[in-house]
Amino acid sequence: MEQALGRLARDLAIDLGTANTLVYAQGRGIVLEEPSVVAVRITEAGTYGDVVAVGEEAKQMLGRTPGGIVALRPLKDGVISDFQVTEEMLRAFLRRATGSSMFKPRVIVCVPFGLAEVEKRAVHESARAAGAREVVLIPEPLAAALGAGLPVLEPTGSMIVDIGGGTTEIAVISLGGSVSAQSLPVAGDAMNKAAVDYVSEKLGLQIGERTAEALKLELGCASPLPQVLGTQVKGRDAQTGIPRQAPITSEDLRRALIQPVNAIIEGIRQVLEATPPELAGDVLQRGIVLCGGGALLRGLTQVLADSTGLPVMIADDPLRCVVNGAATALENPQILDRIRLP
């Protein structure tokens, strides 16, 4: 019995995100939540060498590494942009999740909607090279909907909008499949870049990704707040190169985020326009469910509701919806068979 439980506990479900990776181990729950960042040494030939750090430790190095070391995010817009570094990151995460490099788990990996065959192969090969004995891919929107508690296998329409780090996954789901869906390369990273660009253009300050993300979390909003928030942003003067700080408010951040928020609104409208009338009626009744880190942007639910005329709500535990849905599929083979990619 113990041997059987040990074997089950080695099967994993992975939300391999552009910004963060979460891992669920069968029989143990979520065992890992780490930034999808790897720090590596640069060889004399200019190639990537030894891995210095992975996860949170590597994220702390973003924008702060000395010569000879670079901190990388090996996924871009939800897909693998660097095979070698992704493999090293997954190897480290699998080792942490299983407690050993000897076990070869079966792994379920969530991937963006509409992934090309070459991109699917990259995920398969990276996970196999990192130590998985078998790799099963499932669409991220379906995993998110499962994790949000939506009836994805029933003949009724459910709409999920998963705003992650690299992509926003928008889908109307029925009978275990995406009836209408889009994967937009506009999400948390695009919001961070919008903040970087705004601060550079309006304040004449150059800031890094980590500072922009912190500003978004502290002041970011999609609609005007009842009380304007403010802080000081620190960066490098674009003219003199000397460090300085300047005041910035939540209204500044709202204006900075208008473009990515509008892109998400347009994506939702396009998916709704392509939804069959009967399922559209279900969505009208049930509303739109948001998940992912971007769902927590202040005022976003109201902006989306005003723009679509539909009720909009945030899922319970929005940051973990995708991995929780993948865990549900891992624990229920009949569900996995219905939603897995061929």
Helices and strands as residue ranges (DSSP letters): H 2-9, E 12-16, E 20-25, E 29-35, E 38-42, E 48-54, H 56-59, E 69-72, E 75-76, E 79-80, H 83-98, E 106-111, H 117-130, E 134-139, H 140-147, E 158-163, E 168-174, E 177-184, H 188-203, E 205-206, H 209-219, E 230-237, E 243-249, H 250-256, H 258-273, H 277-286, E 288-291, G 293-296, H 300-308, E 312-314, G 318-320, H 321-331, H 333-339
